[in-house]
Amino acid sequence: MTFQQHNPPHVGGLIFRTYIEPFEKVTGNMLADELGVARSTFSRLVTGKSDLSPDMAVRLSAVLGSSAESWLRLQESFDLWQARQKIDTQSLNRINFDEVA
């Protein structure tokens, strides 16, 4: 069974709320430096202007914990939810391959 979250957060927002906002001494610039990425790159992720890449997932795993796969699943859940909001599937019909053969 697959659990489908309603309006999952963007990975960047989750990073901000979990790893930056609660800690007075943790900044986005500090995390960018620890991750070995440009501060602007990390800023775009945290503000939701860019999506999580596999490269960044590996870096987050090493610096913040959790697996790279779990970071990518968060992004995938967000992307899929967004797509389901935009795409009208009412006019699409499933192909019955038993009848086509």
Contact map, one row per residue, 1 for C-alpha under 8 A:
11100000000000000000000000000000000000000000000000000000000000000000000000000000000000000000000000000
11110000000000000000000000000000000000000000000000000000000000000000000000000000000000000000000000000
11111000000000000000000000000000000000000000000000000000000000000000000000000000000000000000000000000
01111100000000000000000000000000000000000000000000000000000000000000000000000000000000000000000000000
00111111000000000000000000000000000000000000000000000000000000000000000000001000000000000000000000000
00011111000000000000000000000000000000000000000000000000000000000000000000000000100000000000000000000
00001111100000000000000000000000000000000000000000000000000000000000000000000100110000000000000000000
00001111110000000000000000000000000000000000000000000000000000000000000001001100100000000000000000000
00000011111011000000000000000000000000000000000000000000000000000000000000000100000000000000000000000
00000001111111000000000000000000000000000000000100000000000000000000000001100100000000000000000000000
00000000111111100000000000000000000000000000110100110000000000000000001001100100000000000000000000000
00000000011111110000000000000000000000000000111100110000000000000000000000000000000000000000000000000
00000000111111111000000000000000000000000000011100000000000000000000000000000000000000000000000000000
00000000111111111100000000000000000000000000000000000000000000000000000000000000000000000000000000000
00000000001111111111000000000000000000000000010000000000000000000000000000000000000000000000000000000
00000000000111111111100000010000000000000000010000000000000000000000000000000000000000000000000000000
00000000000011111111110000000000000000000000000000000000000000000000000000000000000000000000000000000
00000000000001111111110000000000000000000000000000000000000000000000000000000000000000000000000000000
00000000000000111111111001000000000000000000000000000000000000000000000000000000000000000000000000000
00000000000000111111111101110000000000000000000000000000000000000000000000000000000000000000000000000
00000000000000011111111101000000000000000000000000000000000000000000000000000000000000000000000000000
00000000000000001111111100000000000000000000000000000000000000000000000000000000000000000000000000000
00000000000000000011111111000000000000000000000000000000000000000000000000000000000000000000000000000
00000000000000000001111111100000000000000000000000000000000000000000000000000000000000000000000000000
00000000000000000000001111100000000000000000000000000000000000000000000000000000000000000000000000000
00000000000000000011101111110110000000000000000000000000000000000000000000000000000000000000000000000
00000000000000000001000111111110000000000000000000000000000000000000000000000000000000000000000000000
00000000000000010001000001111111000000100110000000000000000000000000000000000000000000000000000000000
00000000000000000000000000111111100000100100000000000000000000000000000000000000000000000000000000000
00000000000000000000000001111111110000000000000000000000000000000000000000000000000000000000000000000
00000000000000000000000001111111111000000000000000000000000000000000000000000000000000000000000000000
00000000000000000000000000011111111111101100000000000000000000000000000000000000000000000000000000000
00000000000000000000000000001111111111100000000000000000000000000000000000000000000000000000000000000
00000000000000000000000000000111111110000000000000000000000000100000000000000000000000000000000000000
00000000000000000000000000000011111110000000000000000000001100100000000000000000000000000000000000000
00000000000000000000000000000001111111000000000000000000000000000000000000000000000000000000000000000
00000000000000000000000000000001111111101100000000000000000000000000000000000000000000000000000000000
00000000000000000000000000000001100111111100000000000000000000000000000000000000000000000000000000000
00000000000000000000000000011001100011111110000000000000000000000000000000000000000000000000000000000
00000000000000000000000000000000000001111111000000000000000000000000000000000000000000000000000000000
00000000000000000000000000000001000011111111100000000000000000000000000000000000000000000000000000000
00000000000000000000000000011001000011111111110000000000000000000000000000000000000000000000000000000
00000000000000000000000000010000000000111111111000000000000000000000000000000000000000000000000000000
00000000000000000000000000000000000000011111111111000000000000000000000000000000000000000000000000000
00000000001100000000000000000000000000001111111111110000000000000000000000000000000000000000000000000
00000000001110110000000000000000000000000111111110000000000000000000000000000000000000000000000000000
00000000000110000000000000000000000000000011111111000000000000000000000000000000000000000000000000000
00000000011110000000000000000000000000000001111111100000000000000000000000000000000000000000000000000
00000000000000000000000000000000000000000001111111100000000000000000000000000000000000000000000000000
00000000000000000000000000000000000000000001101111110000000000000000000000000000000000000000000000000
00000000001100000000000000000000000000000000100111111000000000000000000000100000000000000000000000000
00000000001100000000000000000000000000000000100001111101100000000000000100100000000000000000000000000
00000000000000000000000000000000000000000000000000111111100000000000000100000000000000000000000000000
00000000000000000000000000000000000000000000000000011111110000000001000100000000000000000000000000000
00000000000000000000000000000000000000000000000000001111111000000000000000000000000000000000000000000
00000000000000000000000000000000000000000000000000011111111100000000000000000000000000000000000000000
00000000000000000000000000000000000000000000000000011111111110000011101100000000000000000000000000000
00000000000000000000000000000000000000000000000000000111111111000011000000000000000000000000000000000
00000000000000000000000000000000001000000000000000000011111111100001000000000000000000000000000000000
00000000000000000000000000000000001000000000000000000001111111111001001000000000000000000000000000000
00000000000000000000000000000000000000000000000000000000111111111111001000000000000000000000000000000
00000000000000000000000000000000000000000000000000000000011111111000000000000000000000000000000000000
00000000000000000000000000000000011000000000000000000000001111111000000000000000000000000000000000000
00000000000000000000000000000000000000000000000000000000000111111100000000000000000000000000000000000
00000000000000000000000000000000000000000000000000000000000111111110000000000000000000000000000000000
00000000000000000000000000000000000000000000000000000000000010011111011000000000000000000000000000000
00000000000000000000000000000000000000000000000000000000110010001111111000000000000000000000000000000
00000000000000000000000000000000000000000000000000000100111110000111111100000000000000000000000000000
00000000000000000000000000000000000000000000000000000000100000000011111110000000000000000000000000000
00000000000000000000000000000000000000000000000000000000000000000111111111000000000000000000000000000
00000000001000000000000000000000000000000000000000000000100110000111111111100000000000000000000000000
00000000000000000000000000000000000000000000000000011100100000000001111111110000000000000000000000000
00000000000000000000000000000000000000000000000000000000000000000000111111111000000000000000000000000
00000001011000000000000000000000000000000000000000000000000000000000011111111100000000000000000000000
00000000011000000000000000000000000000000000000000110000000000000000001111111110000000000000000000000
00000000000000000000000000000000000000000000000000000000000000000000000111111111000000000000000000000
00001001000000000000000000000000000000000000000000000000000000000000000011111111100000000000000000000
00000011111000000000000000000000000000000000000000000000000000000000000001111111110000000000000000000
00000000000000000000000000000000000000000000000000000000000000000000000000111111111000000000000000000
00000000000000000000000000000000000000000000000000000000000000000000000000011111111100000000000000000
00000111000000000000000000000000000000000000000000000000000000000000000000001111111110000000000000000
00000010000000000000000000000000000000000000000000000000000000000000000000000111111111000000000000000
00000000000000000000000000000000000000000000000000000000000000000000000000000011111111100000000000000
00000000000000000000000000000000000000000000000000000000000000000000000000000001111111110000000000000
00000000000000000000000000000000000000000000000000000000000000000000000000000000111111110000000000000
00000000000000000000000000000000000000000000000000000000000000000000000000000000011111110000000000000
00000000000000000000000000000000000000000000000000000000000000000000000000000000001111111000000000000
00000000000000000000000000000000000000000000000000000000000000000000000000000000000111111110000000000
00000000000000000000000000000000000000000000000000000000000000000000000000000000000000111111000000000
00000000000000000000000000000000000000000000000000000000000000000000000000000000000000011111100000000
00000000000000000000000000000000000000000000000000000000000000000000000000000000000000011111100000000
00000000000000000000000000000000000000000000000000000000000000000000000000000000000000001111110000000
00000000000000000000000000000000000000000000000000000000000000000000000000000000000000000111111000000
00000000000000000000000000000000000000000000000000000000000000000000000000000000000000000001111100000
00000000000000000000000000000000000000000000000000000000000000000000000000000000000000000000111110000
00000000000000000000000000000000000000000000000000000000000000000000000000000000000000000000011111110
00000000000000000000000000000000000000000000000000000000000000000000000000000000000000000000001111111
00000000000000000000000000000000000000000000000000000000000000000000000000000000000000000000000111111
00000000000000000000000000000000000000000000000000000000000000000000000000000000000000000000000111111
00000000000000000000000000000000000000000000000000000000000000000000000000000000000000000000000111111
00000000000000000000000000000000000000000000000000000000000000000000000000000000000000000000000011111
